[in-house]
Amino acid sequence: MPADQPTILATSGGYRPSSRTFLEFDALVHHAVELSGVTGRRPKVTVVGTAMGDQRYLNDHLHQAGRVAGFEITTLDLFPMPNHDDVPGLLLDQDVVWVNGGSVANLLAVWQVHDLAPAMRAAWEAGVVLSGVSAGSICWYLGGTTDSFGPELRAVTNGLALLPYGNGVHYDSEARRRPLVHELVANGTLPTTHCTDDGVGLVYHGTELVEAVSERDNKGAYIVTREGDTAVEERLEPRRLVNP
């Protein structure tokens, strides 16, 4: 039961600590499932861990989080080889594809080698909700800011471009993120850029930003546009999600 239109939820959140398991899915992951419209069965969620090198221990934590949430979790691993014969078919069969954080530069390079961009686009166009955190947010856009290359943040500009904007993640928790977004928008390296504080997500239907949502209090989303040679920032107030 896919969403009734191409849908992306790009976030700077989605996980929380748990008293019994290592982590639980927070409200943003649950909202991605809600956006898919699935009813009457366990939601099918594929987690993609390319940006952290497909760490098996993290896959186990996510399977446990899925058990707690009532989700059917599948992991798509690309190291040392794809763990599914038909990756495009796997993605099309899901309700949600959730992409983990890590190195967005490495993620995009590995996805290019395995030709994942057409498969991701086909899933998106078919109504599979595409979502993720940090690198798993930036990847859907034209580009954004990243620490993929070292401690000094840099621009990445070879995203999948399903969304024709830049993306700024961890906007309130990493001091260099906001000024670099402003610099990159002002000099034209990034186009209009959509940004999220930690715990915030942006919902898109097609390429239209329709809503900001948050799993935490007192957080914001932002649109940074270019006016002349300067960047101008507009704050969006997210709708507070109910934590599961």
Backbone as CSV, one residue per row, in Angstrom:
resi,resn,N_x,N_y,N_z,CA_x,CA_y,CA_z,C_x,C_y,C_z
1,MET,0.860,-1.192,0.000,0.000,0.000,0.000,0.893,1.238,0.000
2,PRO,1.331,1.684,-1.170,2.230,2.833,-1.214,1.499,4.130,-0.913
3,ALA,2.285,5.164,-0.573,1.713,6.498,-0.447,1.079,6.886,-1.776
4,ASP,0.102,7.808,-1.722,-0.634,8.148,-2.935,0.092,9.138,-3.825
5,GLN,1.298,9.533,-3.436,2.130,10.406,-4.265,3.578,10.268,-3.797
6,PRO,4.553,10.641,-4.630,5.950,10.548,-4.201,6.178,11.352,-2.917
7,THR,6.773,10.713,-1.920,6.891,11.309,-0.588,8.282,11.091,-0.029
8,ILE,8.850,12.158,0.526,10.136,12.096,1.213,9.983,12.752,2.580
9,LEU,10.572,12.124,3.602,10.691,12.722,4.930,12.176,12.789,5.254
10,ALA,12.754,13.978,5.170,14.182,14.185,5.370,14.411,14.733,6.774
11,THR,15.274,14.081,7.565,15.320,14.394,8.983,16.732,14.557,9.543
12,SER,16.728,15.134,10.745,17.901,15.132,11.622,17.553,14.394,12.912
13,GLY,16.873,13.267,12.791,16.472,12.536,13.990,15.968,11.151,13.659
14,GLY,15.128,10.621,14.585,14.497,9.335,14.334,14.768,8.251,15.346
15,TYR,15.821,8.405,16.165,16.159,7.388,17.152,16.129,7.979,18.558
16,ARG,15.944,7.107,19.551,16.044,7.506,20.956,16.574,6.322,21.748
17,PRO,17.199,6.576,22.910,17.671,5.475,23.755,16.490,4.664,24.275
18,SER,16.775,3.432,24.627,15.740,2.534,25.128,16.200,1.886,26.425
19,SER,15.251,1.569,27.289,15.597,0.926,28.547,15.880,-0.564,28.375
20,ARG,15.347,-1.184,27.333,15.530,-2.627,27.145,16.448,-2.947,25.966
21,THR,16.291,-2.235,24.862,17.139,-2.434,23.695,18.080,-1.247,23.562
22,PHE,19.029,-1.342,22.605,20.023,-0.271,22.461,19.381,1.044,22.034
23,LEU,18.393,0.960,21.156,17.696,2.145,20.674,16.275,1.780,20.295
24,GLU,15.444,2.796,20.180,14.089,2.642,19.674,13.861,3.644,18.561
25,PHE,12.890,3.353,17.710,12.493,4.317,16.699,11.657,5.407,17.357
26,ASP,12.057,6.639,17.124,11.323,7.774,17.677,10.239,8.204,16.689
27,ALA,9.613,9.339,16.979,8.402,9.734,16.257,8.630,9.958,14.772
28,LEU,9.826,10.384,14.368,10.050,10.649,12.945,9.995,9.372,12.116
29,VAL,10.556,8.281,12.616,10.472,7.016,11.883,9.022,6.551,11.820
30,HIS,8.315,6.658,12.933,6.903,6.284,12.944,6.102,7.168,11.979
31,HIS,6.490,8.440,11.853,5.766,9.318,10.931,6.013,8.917,9.481
32,ALA,7.234,8.478,9.174,7.507,7.977,7.818,6.578,6.822,7.486
33,VAL,6.363,5.927,8.459,5.448,4.805,8.254,4.022,5.303,8.076
34,GLU,3.617,6.271,8.880,2.269,6.833,8.739,2.065,7.437,7.354
35,LEU,3.087,8.112,6.835,2.981,8.731,5.513,2.781,7.690,4.416
36,SER,3.241,6.467,4.655,3.084,5.409,3.646,1.641,4.949,3.531
37,GLY,0.840,5.173,4.581,-0.567,4.784,4.546,-0.817,3.314,4.793
38,VAL,0.192,2.557,5.230,0.010,1.123,5.417,-0.957,0.844,6.568
39,THR,-1.872,-0.096,6.357,-2.816,-0.525,7.389,-3.018,-2.034,7.286
40,GLY,-3.410,-2.645,8.392,-3.816,-4.037,8.371,-2.708,-5.060,8.363
41,ARG,-1.462,-4.635,8.439,-0.329,-5.564,8.482,0.875,-4.827,9.044
42,ARG,1.926,-5.572,9.301,3.154,-4.942,9.789,3.799,-4.116,8.671
43,PRO,4.127,-2.871,8.938,4.803,-2.058,7.923,6.158,-2.646,7.542
44,LYS,6.470,-2.578,6.260,7.742,-3.082,5.751,8.710,-1.920,5.577
45,VAL,9.824,-1.972,6.306,10.820,-0.902,6.302,12.175,-1.492,5.962
46,THR,12.792,-1.002,4.899,14.169,-1.373,4.589,15.096,-0.285,5.104
47,VAL,16.069,-0.685,5.901,17.082,0.234,6.421,18.352,0.076,5.598
48,VAL,18.897,1.206,5.157,20.097,1.216,4.313,21.230,1.847,5.107
49,GLY,22.279,1.064,5.389,23.367,1.533,6.241,24.651,1.840,5.507
50,THR,24.573,2.141,4.219,25.778,2.368,3.410,26.708,3.413,4.014
51,ALA,26.141,4.492,4.554,26.950,5.622,5.019,27.847,5.272,6.192
52,MET,27.545,4.148,6.891,28.396,3.670,7.981,29.045,2.339,7.643
53,GLY,29.034,1.956,6.379,29.700,0.734,5.956,28.957,-0.542,6.311
54,ASP,27.623,-0.448,6.433,26.792,-1.638,6.704,27.260,-2.386,7.949
55,GLN,27.318,-1.684,9.069,27.788,-2.302,10.304,26.757,-3.301,10.829
56,ARG,27.176,-4.533,10.989,26.241,-5.596,11.356,25.675,-5.414,12.756
57,TYR,26.472,-4.872,13.676,25.943,-4.661,15.024,24.800,-3.657,15.003
58,LEU,24.905,-2.615,14.152,23.840,-1.628,14.057,22.605,-2.242,13.410
59,ASN,22.811,-3.099,12.410,21.675,-3.805,11.818,20.900,-4.574,12.884
60,ASP,21.613,-5.225,13.798,20.939,-5.977,14.859,20.139,-5.037,15.759
61,HIS,20.732,-3.897,16.122,20.000,-2.933,16.941,18.717,-2.480,16.240
62,LEU,18.789,-2.296,14.929,17.631,-1.821,14.180,16.570,-2.909,14.036
63,HIS,16.995,-4.144,13.911,16.019,-5.237,13.913,15.291,-5.293,15.250
64,GLN,16.028,-5.082,16.340,15.397,-5.077,17.659,14.443,-3.887,17.792
65,ALA,14.844,-2.728,17.287,13.957,-1.570,17.317,12.694,-1.822,16.511
66,GLY,12.845,-2.500,15.382,11.683,-2.845,14.570,10.741,-3.793,15.286
67,ARG,11.309,-4.758,16.017,10.471,-5.677,16.784,9.629,-4.923,17.808
68,VAL,10.263,-3.985,18.513,9.548,-3.195,19.517,8.453,-2.359,18.868
69,ALA,8.756,-1.787,17.688,7.802,-0.904,17.010,6.712,-1.659,16.270
70,GLY,6.909,-2.952,16.031,5.957,-3.725,15.242,6.176,-3.604,13.751
71,PHE,7.414,-3.276,13.337,7.757,-3.144,11.927,8.493,-4.392,11.445
72,GLU,8.332,-4.705,10.179,9.115,-5.759,9.534,10.347,-5.104,8.915
73,ILE,11.501,-5.315,9.538,12.733,-4.649,9.122,13.538,-5.556,8.195
74,THR,13.955,-4.987,7.070,14.920,-5.614,6.177,16.098,-4.661,6.050
75,THR,17.306,-5.179,6.031,18.460,-4.319,5.789,18.989,-4.561,4.375
76,LEU,19.334,-3.477,3.708,20.011,-3.548,2.417,21.481,-3.268,2.657
77,ASP,22.298,-4.298,2.550,23.742,-4.180,2.726,24.421,-4.248,1.362
78,LEU,25.403,-3.383,1.152,26.161,-3.382,-0.093,27.593,-3.867,0.097
79,PHE,28.034,-4.038,1.358,29.362,-4.560,1.664,29.229,-5.990,2.185
80,PRO,30.028,-6.948,1.726,31.014,-6.828,0.640,30.383,-6.929,-0.743
81,MET,29.086,-7.339,-0.764,28.317,-7.349,-2.004,26.865,-7.157,-1.611
82,PRO,25.989,-6.770,-2.536,24.570,-6.635,-2.178,24.019,-7.933,-1.607
83,ASN,23.256,-7.820,-0.516,22.720,-9.009,0.144,21.354,-9.413,-0.392
84,HIS,20.915,-8.793,-1.496,19.675,-9.173,-2.180,19.958,-9.285,-3.673
85,ASP,19.359,-10.301,-4.316,19.559,-10.489,-5.748,18.937,-9.364,-6.562
86,ASP,17.784,-8.872,-6.117,17.018,-7.893,-6.889,16.794,-6.662,-6.017
87,VAL,17.770,-5.762,-6.008,17.671,-4.581,-5.150,16.525,-3.663,-5.580
88,PRO,16.346,-3.355,-6.866,15.192,-2.523,-7.245,13.869,-3.156,-6.823
89,GLY,13.744,-4.471,-6.969,12.521,-5.146,-6.561,12.304,-5.077,-5.064
90,LEU,13.384,-5.224,-4.286,13.288,-5.089,-2.830,12.741,-3.724,-2.452
91,LEU,13.301,-2.668,-3.035,12.879,-1.312,-2.680,11.419,-1.073,-3.059
92,LEU,11.010,-1.549,-4.203,9.626,-1.351,-4.647,8.626,-2.092,-3.764
93,ASP,9.082,-3.104,-3.059,8.197,-3.914,-2.223,8.043,-3.352,-0.808
94,GLN,8.697,-2.226,-0.518,8.682,-1.679,0.834,7.621,-0.581,0.997
95,ASP,7.298,-0.309,2.249,6.487,0.871,2.572,7.377,2.081,2.797
96,VAL,8.527,1.844,3.434,9.469,2.927,3.754,10.884,2.437,3.499
97,VAL,11.704,3.302,2.924,13.150,3.096,2.869,13.769,4.145,3.778
98,TRP,14.477,3.680,4.823,15.107,4.577,5.790,16.622,4.462,5.642
99,VAL,17.284,5.595,5.385,18.727,5.619,5.152,19.418,6.206,6.378
100,ASN,20.360,5.461,6.921,21.082,5.890,8.122,22.115,6.964,7.811
101,GLY,22.565,7.618,8.880,23.583,8.644,8.768,24.983,8.060,8.658
102,GLY,25.943,8.965,8.535,27.347,8.598,8.363,27.983,9.489,7.314
103,SER,28.719,8.908,6.406,29.399,9.653,5.346,28.527,9.720,4.101
104,VAL,27.970,10.889,3.821,27.139,11.015,2.624,27.988,10.930,1.359
105,ALA,29.237,11.391,1.404,30.108,11.296,0.223,30.376,9.836,-0.132
106,ASN,30.666,9.020,0.884,30.897,7.605,0.620,29.621,6.907,0.184
107,LEU,28.510,7.257,0.820,27.222,6.683,0.436,26.940,6.922,-1.040
108,LEU,27.097,8.160,-1.481,26.788,8.486,-2.877,27.735,7.778,-3.836
109,ALA,28.995,7.641,-3.446,29.959,6.946,-4.311,29.597,5.467,-4.461
110,VAL,29.261,4.817,-3.347,28.914,3.394,-3.406,27.601,3.199,-4.153
111,TRP,26.621,4.068,-3.902,25.355,3.960,-4.632,25.565,4.110,-6.135
112,GLN,26.498,4.988,-6.533,26.757,5.160,-7.964,27.332,3.884,-8.569
113,VAL,28.256,3.249,-7.865,28.853,2.002,-8.352,27.782,0.937,-8.559
114,HIS,26.805,0.889,-7.642,25.753,-0.131,-7.705,24.498,0.357,-8.429
115,ASP,24.568,1.560,-9.009,23.467,2.105,-9.820,22.155,2.154,-9.033
116,LEU,22.237,2.622,-7.795,21.046,2.672,-6.958,20.145,3.870,-7.253
117,ALA,20.680,4.913,-7.862,19.867,6.111,-8.084,18.584,5.811,-8.861
118,PRO,18.630,5.067,-9.981,17.380,4.758,-10.682,16.417,3.936,-9.838
119,ALA,16.941,3.035,-9.016,16.075,2.209,-8.166,15.408,3.047,-7.095
120,MET,16.140,3.993,-6.513,15.558,4.878,-5.510,14.487,5.770,-6.147
121,ARG,14.782,6.294,-7.324,13.789,7.138,-8.001,12.531,6.346,-8.340
122,ALA,12.701,5.119,-8.827,11.539,4.299,-9.170,10.686,4.011,-7.942
123,ALA,11.333,3.720,-6.808,10.587,3.469,-5.577,9.832,4.725,-5.145
124,TRP,10.494,5.867,-5.200,9.874,7.156,-4.847,8.668,7.431,-5.727
125,GLU,8.822,7.254,-7.033,7.725,7.527,-7.958,6.568,6.551,-7.759
126,ALA,6.866,5.357,-7.232,5.828,4.356,-6.998,5.109,4.560,-5.666
127,GLY,5.554,5.514,-4.859,4.885,5.797,-3.600,5.545,5.198,-2.381
128,VAL,6.715,4.574,-2.528,7.479,4.139,-1.363,8.039,5.394,-0.690
129,VAL,7.808,5.547,0.605,8.289,6.729,1.309,9.798,6.620,1.495
130,LEU,10.542,7.608,1.009,11.981,7.680,1.205,12.260,8.577,2.396
131,SER,13.117,8.118,3.288,13.369,8.867,4.510,14.766,8.561,5.002
132,GLY,15.167,9.217,6.092,16.473,8.963,6.677,16.947,10.131,7.499
133,VAL,18.122,9.956,8.082,18.689,10.926,9.013,20.082,11.339,8.557
134,SER,20.365,12.631,8.618,21.691,13.182,8.359,22.131,12.861,6.928
135,ALA,23.133,12.000,6.730,23.491,11.596,5.364,22.290,11.028,4.643
136,GLY,21.411,10.349,5.390,20.180,9.789,4.828,19.114,10.829,4.569
137,SER,19.408,12.077,4.888,18.572,13.213,4.500,19.184,13.933,3.302
138,ILE,20.474,14.263,3.412,21.158,15.023,2.363,21.098,14.316,1.017
139,CYS,21.137,12.978,1.034,21.247,12.219,-0.215,20.100,12.486,-1.180
140,TRP,18.923,12.867,-0.682,17.767,13.067,-1.563,17.813,14.413,-2.291
141,TYR,18.674,15.319,-1.847,18.735,16.691,-2.360,19.867,16.832,-3.391
142,LEU,20.035,18.055,-3.892,21.173,18.346,-4.759,22.479,18.257,-3.992
143,GLY,22.456,18.609,-2.713,23.664,18.559,-1.891,23.424,19.175,-0.541
144,GLY,24.526,19.422,0.172,24.421,19.994,1.507,25.789,20.138,2.127
145,THR,25.811,20.242,3.448,27.070,20.357,4.179,27.396,19.018,4.828
146,THR,28.687,18.677,4.846,29.073,17.349,5.327,30.445,17.367,5.979
147,ASP,30.636,16.446,6.943,31.955,16.198,7.506,32.562,14.927,6.910
148,SER,32.072,14.509,5.751,32.579,13.299,5.099,34.071,13.358,4.801
149,PHE,34.603,14.555,4.595,35.992,14.697,4.144,36.948,15.038,5.274
150,GLY,36.421,15.265,6.476,37.257,15.618,7.610,36.510,16.509,8.579
151,PRO,37.156,16.902,9.682,36.478,17.707,10.703,35.970,19.052,10.181
152,GLU,36.655,19.622,9.197,36.204,20.893,8.625,35.090,20.613,7.622
153,LEU,33.914,21.145,7.892,32.772,20.875,7.023,33.016,21.404,5.618
154,ARG,32.491,20.666,4.641,32.582,21.066,3.238,31.242,20.827,2.567
155,ALA,31.151,21.301,1.347,29.939,21.082,0.551,30.024,19.747,-0.174
156,VAL,28.873,19.103,-0.316,28.717,17.981,-1.234,27.606,18.385,-2.200
157,THR,27.810,18.155,-3.489,26.868,18.685,-4.492,26.435,17.639,-5.510
158,ASN,26.632,16.366,-5.192,26.273,15.318,-6.149,25.202,14.390,-5.582
159,GLY,24.240,14.959,-4.849,23.134,14.166,-4.331,22.246,13.620,-5.442
160,LEU,21.262,12.804,-5.069,20.381,12.200,-6.070,19.475,13.218,-6.751
161,ALA,19.291,14.381,-6.134,18.539,15.486,-6.741,17.071,15.143,-6.987
162,LEU,16.511,14.246,-6.175,15.059,14.083,-6.220,14.381,15.364,-5.753
163,LEU,15.029,16.058,-4.839,14.556,17.358,-4.353,15.521,18.432,-4.843
164,PRO,15.027,19.484,-5.507,15.909,20.449,-6.169,16.402,21.558,-5.243
165,TYR,16.820,21.181,-4.031,17.271,22.139,-3.031,18.569,21.635,-2.421
166,GLY,19.192,22.500,-1.602,20.235,22.048,-0.704,19.603,21.599,0.603
167,ASN,20.424,20.946,1.436,19.925,20.443,2.721,20.968,20.679,3.807
168,GLY,20.517,21.263,4.909,21.376,21.468,6.066,20.853,20.677,7.250
169,VAL,21.644,19.728,7.739,21.234,18.894,8.871,21.961,19.348,10.135
170,HIS,21.466,18.875,11.285,22.074,19.180,12.596,22.317,20.687,12.737
171,TYR,21.319,21.464,12.368,21.489,22.903,12.208,21.728,23.603,13.536
172,ASP,21.243,23.028,14.622,21.375,23.680,15.920,22.442,23.048,16.808
173,SER,22.973,21.885,16.434,23.856,21.163,17.342,25.323,21.176,16.920
174,GLU,25.614,21.603,15.706,26.994,21.682,15.232,27.237,23.107,14.746
175,ALA,28.115,23.802,15.446,28.223,25.254,15.304,28.537,25.711,13.884
176,ARG,29.255,24.935,13.111,29.697,25.373,11.775,28.609,25.169,10.711
177,ARG,27.564,24.404,11.015,26.571,24.076,9.993,25.866,25.318,9.457
178,ARG,25.310,26.145,10.339,24.534,27.297,9.889,25.372,28.289,9.084
179,PRO,26.535,28.751,9.580,27.302,29.716,8.773,27.767,29.164,7.437
180,LEU,28.068,27.862,7.377,28.499,27.309,6.092,27.337,27.243,5.116
181,VAL,26.148,26.868,5.584,24.980,26.910,4.696,24.795,28.311,4.141
182,HIS,24.868,29.312,4.994,24.702,30.694,4.533,25.769,31.059,3.501
183,GLU,27.006,30.661,3.757,28.094,30.951,2.817,27.858,30.276,1.471
184,LEU,27.459,29.012,1.496,27.290,28.254,0.254,26.085,28.722,-0.543
185,VAL,25.040,29.153,0.133,23.886,29.702,-0.578,24.235,31.081,-1.148
186,ALA,24.928,31.907,-0.374,25.274,33.257,-0.826,26.180,33.232,-2.049
187,ASN,27.100,32.254,-2.115,28.016,32.229,-3.271,27.530,31.341,-4.410
188,GLY,26.338,30.764,-4.260,25.736,29.993,-5.334,26.154,28.534,-5.407
189,THR,26.967,28.060,-4.466,27.345,26.648,-4.465,26.129,25.757,-4.221
190,LEU,25.259,26.198,-3.316,23.998,25.509,-3.065,22.837,26.414,-3.465
191,PRO,21.752,25.833,-3.962,20.548,26.624,-4.238,19.819,26.892,-2.922
192,THR,18.589,27.366,-3.005,17.759,27.477,-1.806,17.891,26.195,-0.998
193,THR,18.145,26.352,0.310,18.505,25.207,1.144,17.549,25.073,2.321
194,HIS,17.081,23.847,2.543,16.142,23.532,3.614,16.906,22.845,4.740
195,CYS,16.725,23.338,5.968,17.562,22.915,7.083,16.709,22.447,8.261
196,THR,17.294,21.547,9.076,16.572,20.990,10.210,17.441,20.977,11.454
197,ASP,16.862,21.444,12.577,17.469,21.202,13.875,17.376,19.717,14.194
198,ASP,18.150,19.265,15.171,18.068,17.869,15.592,16.659,17.562,16.081
199,GLY,16.111,16.438,15.607,14.757,16.043,15.978,13.674,16.535,15.053
200,VAL,14.059,17.212,13.969,13.089,17.798,13.040,13.169,17.098,11.689
201,GLY,12.017,16.991,11.022,11.949,16.428,9.681,11.138,17.308,8.748
202,LEU,11.413,17.184,7.461,10.711,17.941,6.424,9.979,16.972,5.509
203,VAL,8.688,17.204,5.311,7.850,16.335,4.493,7.661,16.967,3.119
204,TYR,7.917,16.185,2.082,7.740,16.631,0.702,6.768,15.713,-0.009
205,HIS,5.837,16.306,-0.738,5.016,15.580,-1.700,5.504,15.989,-3.079
206,GLY,6.008,15.044,-3.821,6.746,15.410,-5.018,7.952,16.231,-4.579
207,THR,8.139,17.387,-5.173,9.251,18.262,-4.771,8.774,19.438,-3.926
208,GLU,7.513,19.425,-3.506,6.959,20.532,-2.723,7.104,20.263,-1.234
209,LEU,7.713,21.192,-0.518,7.777,21.117,0.934,6.399,21.444,1.490
210,VAL,5.796,20.479,2.191,4.427,20.670,2.671,4.345,20.838,4.175
211,GLU,5.377,20.374,4.932,5.270,20.472,6.380,6.616,20.184,7.031
212,ALA,6.857,20.868,8.154,7.949,20.515,9.048,7.341,19.867,10.285
213,VAL,7.973,18.801,10.765,7.480,18.068,11.932,8.655,17.844,12.883
214,SER,8.340,17.630,14.164,9.403,17.472,15.144,9.032,16.441,16.197
215,GLU,10.043,15.698,16.659,9.874,14.771,17.765,10.407,15.360,19.073
216,ARG,10.861,16.608,19.026,11.372,17.296,20.209,10.738,18.681,20.313
217,ASP,10.702,19.194,21.537,10.158,20.525,21.776,11.172,21.607,21.405
218,ASN,10.650,22.768,21.040,11.451,23.984,20.846,12.531,23.831,19.775
219,LYS,12.174,23.132,18.710,13.089,22.952,17.595,12.527,23.642,16.357
220,GLY,13.391,23.895,15.378,12.949,24.618,14.191,13.431,24.000,12.894
221,ALA,12.802,24.444,11.804,13.264,24.183,10.438,13.473,25.538,9.785
222,TYR,14.249,25.547,8.699,14.664,26.824,8.124,14.776,26.721,6.612
223,ILE,14.453,27.821,5.940,14.675,27.945,4.504,15.664,29.080,4.299
224,VAL,16.774,28.780,3.640,17.813,29.774,3.384,17.836,30.057,1.887
225,THR,17.595,31.303,1.527,17.547,31.712,0.131,18.612,32.783,-0.147
226,ARG,18.912,32.961,-1.415,19.904,33.957,-1.827,19.213,35.226,-2.290
227,GLU,19.655,36.328,-1.746,19.208,37.643,-2.203,20.447,38.466,-2.504
228,GLY,20.699,38.688,-3.795,21.942,39.344,-4.189,23.122,38.453,-3.857
229,ASP,24.037,38.978,-3.049,25.201,38.206,-2.640,25.121,37.788,-1.179
230,THR,23.930,37.782,-0.617,23.768,37.399,0.777,22.730,36.288,0.904
231,ALA,22.743,35.629,2.044,21.781,34.578,2.349,20.778,35.095,3.374
232,VAL,19.529,34.750,3.164,18.450,35.164,4.056,17.779,33.909,4.604
233,GLU,17.592,33.869,5.915,17.043,32.684,6.573,15.631,32.946,7.088
234,GLU,14.735,32.024,6.797,13.356,32.064,7.303,13.131,30.836,8.170
235,ARG,12.609,31.040,9.380,12.331,29.924,10.295,10.921,29.399,10.062
236,LEU,10.795,28.061,10.064,9.504,27.402,10.010,9.258,26.728,11.356
237,GLU,8.039,26.843,11.885,7.699,26.198,13.151,7.144,24.805,12.866
238,PRO,7.826,23.763,13.328,7.348,22.402,13.036,6.102,22.035,13.848
239,ARG,5.343,21.125,13.304,4.249,20.514,14.059,4.843,19.451,14.972
240,ARG,4.487,19.497,16.238,5.022,18.540,17.207,4.324,17.197,17.058
241,LEU,5.108,16.164,16.774,4.584,14.818,16.681,4.387,14.225,18.068
242,VAL,3.473,13.276,18.176,3.279,12.546,19.427,4.313,11.426,19.477
243,ASN,5.108,11.392,20.526,6.127,10.363,20.642,5.493,9.005,20.944
244,PRO,5.913,7.962,20.227,5.332,6.631,20.451,5.747,6.052,21.805
